[in-house]
């Protein structure tokens, strides 16, 4: 008896569920792949051209490495040569008009000042990057630090 009641309830529920109109699922959309199905290969976007304006950009946070404001295509940057130092070495910066390498790049791990670029700071593109004039892939709500800080609290008599 119970089995027939359960079977009847299940069959009624399945009929009610089947009677509702089905909504077609939205196609999968990924910010990088677009609507290309996962099994297919997406066509990659064109690489945006590198900016070459020699304009120093503001930094978004303390200790942010400055960006590279010019093209570096074809620069040799390996253990045998560093093309960046042809202009940015402190001994050549005045002559070339380039921003000299920061003093921090001449200190070793122990904090001692060296007479040459520290080996841990030799490969510039570990931290410094070129910029491209490209449309952002996703929205950004980043707020600079000075915009986030709270105003100072008013002084009271007890302070």
DOFIBA-345586 format. One record per residue (C-alpha): z, x, y. Coordinates in Angstrom, 1 decimal. Example, Ala and Ser with C-alpha at 12.3 -4.5 7.8 and 13.67 -1.06 7.14 Angstrom:
ATOM, c3, c1, c2
ATOM, 7.8, 12.3, -4.5 $
ATOM, 7.1, 13.7, -1.1 $
This chain:
ATOM, c3, c1, c2
ATOM, 0.0, 0.0, 0.0 $
ATOM, 1.0, 2.7, 2.4 $
ATOM, -2.1, 4.7, 1.6 $
ATOM, -4.4, 1.8, 2.4 $
ATOM, -2.6, 1.2, 5.8 $
ATOM, -2.9, 4.8, 6.7 $
ATOM, -6.6, 4.8, 5.7 $
ATOM, -7.2, 1.7, 7.8 $
ATOM, -5.5, 3.2, 10.9 $
ATOM, -7.5, 6.4, 10.5 $
ATOM, -10.8, 4.6, 10.2 $
ATOM, -10.0, 2.4, 13.3 $
ATOM, -9.1, 5.5, 15.3 $
ATOM, -12.2, 7.3, 14.3 $
ATOM, -14.3, 4.3, 15.3 $
ATOM, -12.6, 4.1, 18.7 $
ATOM, -13.0, 7.8, 19.3 $
ATOM, -16.7, 7.6, 18.4 $
ATOM, -17.3, 4.7, 20.8 $
ATOM, -16.4, 6.8, 23.9 $
ATOM, -19.4, 8.3, 25.6 $
ATOM, -19.5, 12.1, 25.0 $
ATOM, -19.8, 14.3, 28.1 $
ATOM, -22.2, 17.2, 27.6 $
ATOM, -20.3, 20.6, 27.9 $
ATOM, -21.1, 22.7, 31.0 $
ATOM, -23.1, 25.8, 30.2 $
ATOM, -21.1, 29.0, 30.0 $
ATOM, -21.2, 30.8, 33.3 $
ATOM, -20.0, 34.4, 33.7 $
ATOM, -20.1, 36.1, 37.1 $
ATOM, -22.0, 39.1, 35.7 $
ATOM, -24.2, 37.5, 33.0 $
ATOM, -24.9, 34.2, 34.8 $
ATOM, -25.8, 31.5, 32.4 $
ATOM, -27.4, 33.8, 29.9 $
ATOM, -26.1, 33.0, 26.4 $
ATOM, -23.9, 35.6, 24.8 $
ATOM, -26.4, 36.2, 22.0 $
ATOM, -29.1, 37.1, 24.5 $
ATOM, -29.4, 40.2, 26.6 $
ATOM, -29.0, 39.4, 30.3 $
ATOM, -31.5, 41.0, 32.8 $
ATOM, -29.4, 43.5, 34.8 $
ATOM, -29.4, 43.1, 38.6 $
ATOM, -31.1, 45.6, 40.7 $
ATOM, -29.0, 48.5, 41.9 $
ATOM, -28.2, 48.1, 45.6 $
ATOM, -29.3, 51.0, 47.8 $
ATOM, -26.6, 53.4, 48.9 $
ATOM, -25.6, 53.2, 52.5 $
ATOM, -26.5, 56.2, 54.6 $
ATOM, -25.0, 55.5, 58.0 $
ATOM, -22.5, 58.4, 58.4 $
ATOM, -19.9, 55.9, 59.8 $
ATOM, -16.3, 56.5, 58.9 $
ATOM, -14.8, 53.3, 57.5 $
ATOM, -11.2, 52.1, 58.0 $
ATOM, -8.9, 52.4, 55.0 $
ATOM, -7.3, 49.4, 53.4 $
ATOM, -4.1, 51.1, 52.3 $
ATOM, -2.0, 54.2, 52.8 $
ATOM, -3.3, 57.3, 50.9 $
ATOM, -6.7, 55.6, 50.2 $
ATOM, -9.3, 58.3, 49.7 $
ATOM, -12.0, 57.9, 52.4 $
ATOM, -15.4, 56.6, 51.2 $
ATOM, -18.5, 58.8, 51.3 $
ATOM, -20.6, 57.5, 54.3 $
ATOM, -23.9, 59.1, 53.2 $
ATOM, -26.1, 59.5, 50.1 $
ATOM, -25.2, 62.1, 47.6 $
ATOM, -28.2, 61.7, 45.2 $
ATOM, -29.1, 65.1, 43.7 $
ATOM, -25.8, 66.8, 44.8 $
ATOM, -24.7, 69.4, 42.2 $
ATOM, -21.1, 68.7, 41.4 $
ATOM, -19.9, 70.6, 38.3 $
ATOM, -17.6, 73.4, 37.4 $
ATOM, -20.2, 76.0, 38.7 $
ATOM, -21.0, 74.4, 42.1 $
ATOM, -19.8, 71.8, 44.5 $
ATOM, -22.4, 70.7, 47.0 $
ATOM, -19.9, 68.8, 49.0 $
ATOM, -18.2, 72.0, 50.1 $
ATOM, -21.4, 73.3, 51.7 $
ATOM, -20.5, 71.0, 54.7 $
ATOM, -16.9, 69.8, 54.1 $
ATOM, -15.1, 73.1, 53.4 $
ATOM, -12.7, 73.9, 56.2 $
ATOM, -14.6, 77.1, 57.0 $
ATOM, -17.9, 75.2, 57.4 $
ATOM, -16.9, 71.8, 58.8 $
ATOM, -17.1, 72.8, 62.5 $
ATOM, -20.6, 74.2, 62.0 $
ATOM, -21.9, 71.2, 60.1 $
ATOM, -20.0, 68.5, 62.0 $
ATOM, -18.6, 67.1, 58.8 $
ATOM, -15.0, 66.0, 58.3 $
ATOM, -13.1, 68.9, 56.7 $
ATOM, -11.5, 68.5, 53.3 $
ATOM, -7.8, 67.4, 53.7 $
ATOM, -5.0, 69.9, 53.5 $
ATOM, -3.7, 68.1, 50.5 $
ATOM, -6.8, 69.4, 48.6 $
ATOM, -5.5, 73.0, 49.0 $
ATOM, -2.1, 72.5, 47.2 $
ATOM, -1.5, 72.9, 43.5 $
ATOM, 0.8, 70.9, 41.3 $
ATOM, 3.8, 72.9, 42.3 $
ATOM, 3.1, 72.1, 46.0 $
ATOM, 2.1, 75.6, 46.9 $
ATOM, -0.7, 76.1, 49.3 $
ATOM, -3.8, 77.9, 48.0 $
ATOM, -6.5, 79.8, 49.8 $
ATOM, -9.2, 77.7, 48.0 $
ATOM, -9.7, 74.1, 46.8 $
ATOM, -7.2, 73.2, 44.1 $
ATOM, -8.9, 72.8, 40.7 $
ATOM, -7.4, 69.3, 40.4 $
ATOM, -9.2, 68.3, 43.7 $
ATOM, -12.6, 70.0, 43.0 $
ATOM, -14.5, 67.0, 41.6 $
ATOM, -14.8, 64.9, 44.7 $
ATOM, -16.3, 61.8, 43.1 $
ATOM, -13.2, 61.2, 41.0 $
ATOM, -11.7, 59.6, 44.1 $
ATOM, -14.4, 59.4, 46.8 $
ATOM, -17.3, 57.0, 46.3 $
ATOM, -20.4, 56.0, 48.1 $
ATOM, -20.9, 52.5, 49.4 $
ATOM, -23.7, 50.0, 48.8 $
ATOM, -24.6, 47.0, 51.0 $
ATOM, -24.3, 44.5, 48.1 $
ATOM, -23.2, 40.9, 47.9 $
ATOM, -19.7, 40.7, 46.2 $
ATOM, -19.8, 39.4, 42.6 $
ATOM, -16.5, 37.4, 43.1 $
ATOM, -14.6, 36.1, 46.1 $
ATOM, -12.0, 38.3, 47.7 $
ATOM, -8.9, 37.3, 49.6 $
ATOM, -7.5, 40.8, 50.2 $
ATOM, -5.3, 41.1, 53.2 $
ATOM, -4.5, 44.4, 54.9 $
ATOM, -0.9, 45.5, 54.8 $
ATOM, -0.2, 45.0, 58.5 $
ATOM, -1.3, 41.4, 58.2 $
ATOM, 1.2, 40.7, 55.3 $
ATOM, 4.3, 42.2, 56.9 $
ATOM, 7.0, 39.8, 58.2 $
ATOM, 7.9, 40.1, 61.9 $
ATOM, 11.3, 41.9, 62.5 $
ATOM, 14.3, 39.6, 62.4 $
ATOM, 16.0, 39.0, 65.7 $
ATOM, 19.0, 41.1, 66.5 $
ATOM, 22.4, 39.4, 66.3 $
ATOM, 25.6, 40.3, 68.2 $
ATOM, 27.2, 41.7, 65.0 $
ATOM, 24.5, 44.3, 64.6 $
